[in-house]
């Protein structure tokens, strides 16, 4: 088993999840079961899939969970952009979280590529 706490990918995804929760607190109450919920699920899904993948014995399973984490980060990236366009997220908040999501996407994708080359 791998130790997810030693992975930069997990650290970044975890940070993005925390920031997402902090930012969505400010969203309109009528979005609680809509965009807020969707974003929080995607945000939690990324680090959760990294953790679950690390607990798997096979390299193929590990890689599959990393793909799911990557997909969740991409989903969240879109949802944050949509939130900005809808006026739920101010430009400064978006500018704070967006580079962190991009970095998390790159690190997870790099980990996937490294596992493919094995």
C-alpha positions as CSV (number, residue, x, y, z in Angstrom):
1,X,0.0,0.0,0.0
2,X,1.1,3.5,-0.8
3,X,1.0,6.4,1.7
4,X,-1.2,9.1,0.2
5,X,0.1,11.7,2.7
6,X,3.4,11.6,1.0
7,X,2.0,12.5,-2.4
8,X,2.0,16.1,-3.7
9,X,-1.0,15.3,-5.7
10,X,-3.0,14.5,-2.5
11,X,-1.8,17.6,-0.8
12,X,-2.9,19.8,-3.7
13,X,-6.2,18.1,-4.1
14,X,-6.9,18.4,-0.4
15,X,-6.1,22.1,-0.4
16,X,-8.4,22.6,-3.3
17,X,-11.2,20.7,-1.5
18,X,-10.8,23.0,1.6
19,X,-10.8,26.1,-0.5
20,X,-13.8,25.0,-2.4
21,X,-15.8,24.6,0.8
22,X,-14.6,28.0,2.0
23,X,-15.6,29.7,-1.2
24,X,-19.0,28.0,-1.7
25,X,-20.2,29.2,1.8
26,X,-20.7,32.6,0.1
27,X,-22.8,31.2,-2.7
28,X,-26.6,31.9,-2.9
29,X,-28.7,29.7,-0.6
30,X,-30.8,28.6,-3.5
31,X,-27.7,27.0,-5.0
32,X,-27.1,24.8,-1.9
33,X,-28.6,21.7,-3.6
34,X,-27.4,22.8,-7.1
35,X,-24.0,24.1,-8.0
36,X,-22.7,24.3,-4.4
37,X,-23.4,20.6,-3.8
38,X,-21.9,19.6,-7.2
39,X,-18.7,21.6,-6.6
40,X,-18.3,20.2,-3.1
41,X,-18.8,16.6,-4.3
42,X,-16.2,17.1,-7.1
43,X,-13.8,18.8,-4.7
44,X,-14.0,16.0,-2.2
45,X,-13.9,13.3,-4.9
46,X,-10.4,14.2,-6.1
47,X,-8.5,13.6,-2.8
48,X,-10.8,10.8,-1.9
49,X,-10.0,8.9,-5.1
50,X,-6.3,9.5,-4.6
51,X,-6.6,8.0,-1.1
52,X,-8.6,5.0,-2.3
53,X,-6.2,4.4,-5.2
54,X,-3.3,4.3,-2.8
55,X,-5.1,1.6,-0.8
56,X,-5.3,-0.7,-3.8
57,X,-2.8,-3.4,-4.4
58,X,-2.6,-3.3,-8.2
59,X,-1.0,-0.6,-10.3
60,X,-4.0,-0.7,-12.7
61,X,-6.4,0.0,-9.8
62,X,-4.2,2.8,-8.5
63,X,-4.0,4.4,-12.0
64,X,-7.8,4.0,-12.4
65,X,-8.5,6.0,-9.2
66,X,-6.0,8.6,-10.3
67,X,-7.9,9.0,-13.5
68,X,-11.1,9.6,-11.5
69,X,-9.4,12.1,-9.3
70,X,-8.1,13.9,-12.5
71,X,-11.7,13.9,-13.9
72,X,-13.1,15.4,-10.7
73,X,-10.5,18.2,-10.8
74,X,-11.4,19.0,-14.4
75,X,-15.1,19.0,-13.5
76,X,-14.5,21.3,-10.6
77,X,-12.4,23.6,-12.8
78,X,-15.3,24.0,-15.1
79,X,-17.7,24.6,-12.3
80,X,-15.5,27.3,-10.7
81,X,-15.4,29.1,-14.1
82,X,-19.2,28.9,-14.4
83,X,-19.5,30.2,-10.8
84,X,-17.4,33.2,-11.8
85,X,-19.5,33.9,-14.9
86,X,-22.7,33.6,-12.9
87,X,-21.4,36.1,-10.4
88,X,-21.3,33.6,-7.5
89,X,-17.5,33.8,-7.2
90,X,-15.6,37.1,-7.3
91,X,-12.5,37.5,-9.5
92,X,-10.1,37.5,-6.6
93,X,-11.4,34.3,-5.2
94,X,-11.3,32.7,-8.6
95,X,-7.7,33.9,-9.1
96,X,-6.8,32.4,-5.8
97,X,-8.1,28.9,-6.4
98,X,-7.7,28.5,-10.2
99,X,-3.9,28.2,-10.2
100,X,-4.1,25.6,-7.4
101,X,-6.5,23.5,-9.5
102,X,-4.3,23.8,-12.5
103,X,-1.3,22.7,-10.5
104,X,-3.3,19.8,-9.0
105,X,-4.4,18.7,-12.5
106,X,-0.8,18.8,-13.7
107,X,0.6,16.8,-10.8
108,X,-2.1,14.1,-10.9
109,X,-1.7,13.9,-14.7
110,X,2.1,13.6,-14.3
111,X,1.6,10.8,-11.8
112,X,-0.7,9.0,-14.2
113,X,1.8,9.3,-17.0
114,X,4.6,8.1,-14.8
115,X,2.6,5.0,-13.9
116,X,1.8,4.3,-17.6
117,X,5.5,4.2,-18.4
118,X,6.2,1.5,-15.8
